[in-house]
């Protein structure tokens, strides 16, 4: 069966510090991978998605970046965090190569607080 | 623009029935999803509707009317563990998911 792991679960960082959130998927090959951010009272915001190694699409211009160094690994980074980067970050995957509507499976989430 | 509307918060009693509504305006339609999200946790998939009508899964049912841009999630025989946020999301013509802000459901004994 497929599983998705995301870490760290909780992070408190000062403004201006770097960020690295990591996500890995097991039990499948060539998944589509996603990074979302959830702010209180707002819908999930898609930040990045990837359909393959080294292929990253950015949905929202900001000081965050994403990388996919391996087939089942997706990393969210920042060189200098802003206060507005605080939020709940969710990694998710769908089967790769499949067309149509697919169910997103989410990781457990990472709660980031920037002080 | 694209928009998903659902109530911010609802309260219901244990053992009762509750209906959570979702209305949408999107560029095209390729299905509507409902997810459940307990506080501090990740969303988990509940249902998917792409054709008009009612889909039933145990205590949970989801209804869709594409002509009205409307869906609801019906929860029967409410249990305390059903206290959570319920997220409505619509897949548009580009297969992009548009998310509502979620409905926080509070269950009282």
Interface residues (C-beta under 8 A of the other chain):
Chain A: X41 X42 X43 X44 X45 X46 X90 X100 X101 X103 X104 X105 X106 X107 X108 X109 X111
Chain B: X4 X8 X30 X31 X33 X40 X41 X42 X43 X44 X45 X48 X50 X87 X89 X91 X95 X96 X97 X98 X99 X100 X101 X102
